[in-house]
Amino acid sequence: MSDPALEEKIAALEKKVADLESRVPEDRVTLVVFSGELDRVLAAFVIATGAAAMGQQVSMFFTFWGINSVRRRTLYSGKRLTEKMMAFMAPGSSRKLPVSQMNYFGIGAKMLRGMMKNNNVASLEDLMALGKELGIRMIACTMSRDVMGIRDAELFEGMDAGGVGAFLGDALRSRVTLFI
Amino acid sequence: MDAPKADATLDARGMACPMPILKARQELGKLTPGQILKVVATDRGSIKDFQGWASTSKQLALVSQVTEQENGKDIYVHFLEKKA
């Protein structure tokens, strides 16, 4: 038995379902880490590792001050004067990040780390290592890296490079997107 | 209600958010579907945390949660069934 009108209707419906399926969010969480302060970056990594543990595919985009949290060292050679000044003034690693309030030249950040340790809270570096284990994808924004003159060798190993297209490519398929 | 029989136990006492969930995830990875993981935690946020995870996840189901006393302090015991 075949009814051409019915078959046509089914084909149209199938096309519609396939179209809708491509618009349903995936089990995916995308974060922009714009801030370069210990407390804010910590919040980003708590959410990111929690989401990854809960079965979400997590992407973290590091841009502007957020790049300082994924640095492993500071290089000066081959940089322009302004880039050298930037490198000198910026925190050279996650361990040197200030806090967003009551920093007092780094005393506040040291105190917060001590208080977290006393309360058995994982350190930022612990969470970063766990994030790597859990398969979190980390992308450094090429535009802000170029502006500040940050080289590949200054960043964590295994970081991807990308821009707004890479971010939106992930964010548009995500259930949750945060800008921290 | 009798406590479910656990196939593995995670001692998450003293751990703060997000570690109970991260460690539970690692332990669940070692189990096969249908097995039960018992998580013992002192973080009072862990009750809502495991509820939140279970409510959105195809990986696990929350079998039961009980609050017990240990040395005069509350401890939170969660039984998670691995689904997939």
Interface residues (C-beta under 8 A of the other chain):
Chain A: V46 T49 G50 A53 M54 G55 N119 N120 V121 A122 L127 L130 L134
Chain B: G14 M15 A16 C17 P18 M19 I21 L22 A24 R25 W53 T56 S57 K58 Q59
